[in-house]
Amino acid sequence: MVNVYDYAHNLARALKECPENKAFQAARAKIKGKPAAEQMVADFHKKQLELQSQALQGKEPTEEQKEGLQRLYNIIQTDPDVREYLMAEQRLAVLLQDIQKIIADAIEADIPLK
């Protein structure tokens, strides 16, 4: 019998050692303890979340919101550590989304639809 928990632990170990996670951890270490960099990342995430929330509600972002995100993005591009962090974060997020899709597809394939 297959122990799903053993596979989950193996996946966790593989994720811990994968290049995407290692790059993310290294990039995170570079900005940790730098208040300006940490604030830029927090502000960027906050603005992204606000726009995503609006989109889920079917609302179009205002020009002011779009311009604010663009200004913040332009500022972020000037800090190589913050830029590297966000790029590493995005690559790790894509990997995790791919894994989530693989798992969801496996579950859906085994559930008969009526």
Buried (B, 14 or more C-beta within 10 A) or exposed (E): EEEEEEEEEEEEEEBEEEEBBEBBEEBBEBBEEBEEBBEBBEBBEEBEEBBEEBEEEEEEBEEEBEEBBEEBBEEBEEBEBBBBBBEBBEBBEEBEEEEEEEEEEEEEEEEEEE
